[in-house]
Amino acid sequence: MEFIKEIIKNRKLILKLGKNDFKNRFASTSLGSIWGFLQPFVFMMMYVVVFQFIFKTTGEGNSPYVVWFLPGMAMWMCLNDNIMGASTSIRAYAYLVKKVVFPVDIIPMITITGNSIVSIFLFLIAAVVCIIFGYIPNILEVIYVLVSAYIFIIALTRFTSAITTLVPDFSNLLAIVMQLFFWATPIVWGLTMISEHTTILRIFQCMPFTYLVTAFRQAFMGGNIITAGHGIYTAIFWILTIIIFVWGNHLFKKNKKDFADVL
């Protein structure tokens, strides 16, 4: 496929520009790139303080809330930051789009690479905390979920980056939609809370965000949504991901010749 060939061909360029993308966000500040790690870390810790130490909340299965919460939040922040960043990346790199020889297809990958620096940091924090509390991750499951998450991100942003480039207001709508998905995804609440509402529970479990957040959390805590119900949720996730990618890829290829004109 043309898109995959472009990524492989320009992988060194993507890595180089991705690192610069991360550094440039904080170039004018005294602490520089430290802010990129400090902001999400403080955000995650505030949830832990409020729910575990103030509300005395426990995770599912009476696990420490910090162990239950951090993997799920780390995965969500990876998804949210990459989706929002990659969706607006073509407009952010308008000067590259107007260069005829530059491969426009790889621009969202540049932002995803830059955001992944923080995502890796958050994943490591979640892993270290879980290990300290005696929850050892299943490495194979962790690798599978991370690979699945990035494939989903690439598939979705293939669509959203094209739409945002053509219709700037779409980025505002996407921000609202992602906020709604945050509360609809079991990040600060557990699926057991809606276990009596079978239909609603099944709908939530079929959402890609729920699948990834739950699968990453369970990689540390046991349980396995990947094979649950004979792998029905895994099948649904990959079917939806493929459909989104095919649709988004078609839309991107069809309209990328017009990107330079609308920027």
HELIX and SHEET records of a PDB file:
HELIX    1   1 GLU A    2  LYS A    9  1                                   8    
HELIX    2   2 ARG A   11  ASN A   24  1                                  14    
HELIX    3   3 ILE A   34  VAL A   48  1                                  15    
HELIX    4   4 VAL A   49  ILE A   54  3                                   6    
HELIX    5   5 GLU A   60  ASN A   62  5                                   3    
HELIX    6   6 TYR A   65  SER A   87  1                                  23    
HELIX    7   7 SER A   89  ALA A   92  1                                   4    
HELIX    8   8 ALA A   94  VAL A   97  1                                   4    
HELIX    9   9 VAL A  104  ILE A  106  5                                   3    
HELIX   10  10 ILE A  107  ILE A  132  1                                  26    
HELIX   11  11 ILE A  139  LEU A  166  1                                  28    
HELIX   12  12 PHE A  170  ALA A  184  1                                  15    
HELIX   13  13 LEU A  191  ILE A  194  5                                   4    
HELIX   14  14 THR A  198  CYS A  206  1                                   9    
HELIX   15  15 PRO A  208  MET A  221  1                                  14    
HELIX   16  16 ALA A  228  ASN A  255  1                                  28    
HELIX   17  17 LYS A  256  ASP A  258  5                                   3    
HELIX   18  18 PHE A  259  VAL A  262  1                                   4    
END                                                                             
